[in-house]
């Protein structure tokens, strides 16, 4: 009877051993999968960091370009203001010249009138 119980215990221990071995194998398999997943996550993080660095560089380049464009705009605005001032001055000079020309025309007409009078005398 004891031998029978020992045999049953031995069989039970064998089953338990097999279950533990299966559990151990499953855990080992899970550990290996987790390690592979961890390596993939690490690679993805490294790639994201590279992409982030690249985006940061692009942003910085764009910021510099934007600053240069703003400076160029300021210079263009100043040039435009200078041209407007020059244009206004030229208009003013043209008006003065036009008035002088009208005055000269009047004097010329008077002189021509006097010459005509002198010629008829």
C-alpha positions in Angstrom: 0.0 0.0 0.0 2.8 2.4 0.9 4.5 1.4 -2.3 1.3 2.2 -4.2 1.1 5.7 -2.6 4.8 6.2 -3.3 4.2 5.3 -7.0 1.2 7.7 -7.1 3.3 10.4 -5.4 6.1 9.7 -7.9 3.7 10.0 -10.8 2.2 13.2 -9.4 5.8 14.6 -8.9 6.5 13.7 -12.5 3.4 15.5 -13.7 4.3 18.5 -11.5 7.9 18.4 -12.9 6.5 18.4 -16.4 4.2 21.3 -15.7 7.0 23.2 -14.1 9.3 22.5 -17.0 6.5 23.6 -19.4 5.9 26.8 -17.4 9.7 27.4 -17.3 9.9 26.9 -21.1 6.9 29.3 -21.6 8.5 31.9 -19.3 11.8 31.6 -21.2 10.0 32.0 -24.5 8.1 35.1 -23.1 11.4 36.5 -21.7 13.0 36.1 -25.2 10.0 37.8 -26.9 10.1 40.6 -24.4 13.8 41.1 -25.0 13.2 41.2 -28.7 10.3 43.7 -28.2 12.6 45.7 -25.9 15.3 45.8 -28.5 12.7 47.0 -31.1 11.4 49.7 -28.8 15.0 50.8 -28.2 15.7 51.0 -32.0 12.4 52.9 -32.4 13.4 55.4 -29.7 16.8 55.9 -31.3 15.1 56.5 -34.7 12.6 58.9 -33.1 15.6 60.7 -31.5 17.3 61.0 -34.9 14.1 62.3 -36.5 13.6 64.7 -33.6 17.2 66.0 -34.0 16.6 66.4 -37.8 13.3 68.2 -37.2 15.0 70.5 -34.6 17.8 71.3 -37.2 15.2 72.0 -39.9 13.3 74.2 -37.4 16.5 76.1 -36.6 17.3 76.5 -40.3 13.8 77.8 -41.0 14.0 80.2 -38.0 17.3 81.6 -39.4 15.8 81.9 -42.9 12.8 83.7 -41.4 15.1 86.1 -39.5 17.0 86.8 -42.8 13.7 87.3 -44.6 12.5 89.8 -41.9 15.8 91.7 -42.2 15.4 91.8 -46.0 11.8 93.0 -45.6 13.0 95.8 -43.3 15.6 96.8 -45.9 13.1 96.7 -48.7 10.7 98.9 -46.6 13.5 101.4 -46.0 14.3 101.4 -49.7 10.6 101.9 -50.5 10.4 104.8 -48.1 13.5 106.3 -49.6 12.1 105.9 -53.1 8.7 107.5 -52.0 10.6 110.4 -50.6 12.7 110.8 -53.7 9.5 110.6 -55.9 7.9 113.2 -53.8 10.9 115.5 -54.1 11.0 115.0 -57.9 7.3 115.8 -58.2 7.9 119.0 -56.2 10.8 119.9 -58.5 8.7 119.1 -61.6 6.0 121.4 -60.3 8.5 124.2 -59.8 10.0 123.7 -63.2 6.5 123.7 -64.8 5.8 127.0 -63.0 9.1 128.4 -64.2 8.4 127.2 -67.7 5.0 128.9 -67.7 6.7 132.1 -66.5 9.3 131.9 -69.2 6.5 131.3 -71.8 4.7 134.5 -70.6 7.8 136.5 -70.8 8.5 135.1 -74.3 5.0 136.0 -75.4 5.4 139.6 -74.1 8.8 139.9 -75.9 7.3 138.5 -79.1 4.5 141.0 -78.7 7.0 143.9 -78.2 9.1 142.7 -81.2 6.0 142.6 -83.3 5.1 146.2 -82.2 8.6 147.4 -82.9 8.6 145.8 -86.4 5.4 147.5 -87.3 6.6 150.9 -86.3 
